[in-house]
Amino acid sequence: MDFYLLNRPQQPLSGSLCGRHWWWQGIACKLFGKPLVVGNILILLPLASLPDSGVNVKSWVWIWWFRQPPEQQAQLRRQLSQLT
């Protein structure tokens, strides 16, 4: 599992190595759509909380590529490439 610190909101985001399971704001999530990659600038993750978490949340979480260390950029690319 890898952790990404987002700029806004300041919440940790983590994802499984396969890219299918995510945790954001302490809630287990899954993708409810295809992630959008905008060049080498931004990635948008469509996350929905899992039914067993008791919280119904759908959010678009964005990650700025240039604010992530190179090793995290590479890991995120691997996670997302496994989804397609």
Contacts in CASP RR format, 6 or more apart in sequence:
PFRMAT RR
TARGET T0000
AUTHOR 0000-0000-0000
METHOD contacts of the structure
MODEL  1
MDFYLLNRPQQPLSGSLCGRHWWWQGIACKLFGKPLVVGNILILLPLASL
PDSGVNVKSWVWIWWFRQPPEQQAQLRRQLSQLT
1 14 0 8 1.000
1 15 0 8 1.000
1 16 0 8 1.000
1 17 0 8 1.000
1 23 0 8 1.000
2 14 0 8 1.000
2 15 0 8 1.000
2 17 0 8 1.000
2 72 0 8 1.000
2 75 0 8 1.000
2 76 0 8 1.000
2 79 0 8 1.000
3 12 0 8 1.000
3 13 0 8 1.000
3 14 0 8 1.000
3 15 0 8 1.000
4 12 0 8 1.000
4 13 0 8 1.000
4 14 0 8 1.000
4 63 0 8 1.000
4 68 0 8 1.000
4 72 0 8 1.000
4 76 0 8 1.000
5 12 0 8 1.000
5 13 0 8 1.000
6 12 0 8 1.000
6 13 0 8 1.000
6 61 0 8 1.000
6 62 0 8 1.000
6 63 0 8 1.000
7 64 0 8 1.000
7 67 0 8 1.000
9 25 0 8 1.000
11 24 0 8 1.000
11 25 0 8 1.000
12 24 0 8 1.000
13 22 0 8 1.000
13 23 0 8 1.000
13 24 0 8 1.000
13 45 0 8 1.000
13 61 0 8 1.000
13 63 0 8 1.000
14 22 0 8 1.000
14 23 0 8 1.000
14 24 0 8 1.000
15 21 0 8 1.000
15 22 0 8 1.000
15 23 0 8 1.000
15 79 0 8 1.000
16 22 0 8 1.000
16 79 0 8 1.000
17 78 0 8 1.000
17 79 0 8 1.000
18 79 0 8 1.000
18 82 0 8 1.000
19 79 0 8 1.000
19 80 0 8 1.000
19 82 0 8 1.000
19 83 0 8 1.000
20 30 0 8 1.000
20 31 0 8 1.000
20 83 0 8 1.000
21 28 0 8 1.000
21 29 0 8 1.000
21 30 0 8 1.000
22 28 0 8 1.000
22 29 0 8 1.000
22 30 0 8 1.000
22 31 0 8 1.000
22 45 0 8 1.000
22 47 0 8 1.000
23 29 0 8 1.000
24 47 0 8 1.000
24 59 0 8 1.000
24 61 0 8 1.000
27 49 0 8 1.000
27 50 0 8 1.000
27 53 0 8 1.000
27 55 0 8 1.000
27 57 0 8 1.000
28 49 0 8 1.000
28 50 0 8 1.000
28 52 0 8 1.000
28 53 0 8 1.000
29 47 0 8 1.000
29 48 0 8 1.000
29 49 0 8 1.000
29 50 0 8 1.000
29 57 0 8 1.000
30 47 0 8 1.000
30 48 0 8 1.000
30 50 0 8 1.000
31 45 0 8 1.000
31 46 0 8 1.000
31 47 0 8 1.000
31 48 0 8 1.000
31 83 0 8 1.000
32 46 0 8 1.000
32 47 0 8 1.000
32 48 0 8 1.000
32 58 0 8 1.000
33 46 0 8 1.000
34 46 0 8 1.000
34 83 0 8 1.000
35 43 0 8 1.000
35 44 0 8 1.000
35 45 0 8 1.000
35 46 0 8 1.000
35 80 0 8 1.000
35 83 0 8 1.000
36 43 0 8 1.000
36 44 0 8 1.000
37 43 0 8 1.000
37 80 0 8 1.000
38 44 0 8 1.000
40 65 0 8 1.000
40 66 0 8 1.000
41 64 0 8 1.000
41 65 0 8 1.000
41 66 0 8 1.000
42 62 0 8 1.000
42 63 0 8 1.000
42 64 0 8 1.000
42 65 0 8 1.000
43 62 0 8 1.000
43 63 0 8 1.000
43 65 0 8 1.000
43 76 0 8 1.000
43 80 0 8 1.000
44 60 0 8 1.000
44 61 0 8 1.000
44 62 0 8 1.000
45 60 0 8 1.000
45 61 0 8 1.000
45 62 0 8 1.000
45 63 0 8 1.000
46 58 0 8 1.000
46 59 0 8 1.000
46 60 0 8 1.000
47 57 0 8 1.000
47 58 0 8 1.000
47 59 0 8 1.000
47 60 0 8 1.000
47 61 0 8 1.000
48 57 0 8 1.000
48 58 0 8 1.000
48 59 0 8 1.000
49 55 0 8 1.000
49 56 0 8 1.000
49 57 0 8 1.000
49 58 0 8 1.000
63 76 0 8 1.000
65 73 0 8 1.000
68 76 0 8 1.000
END
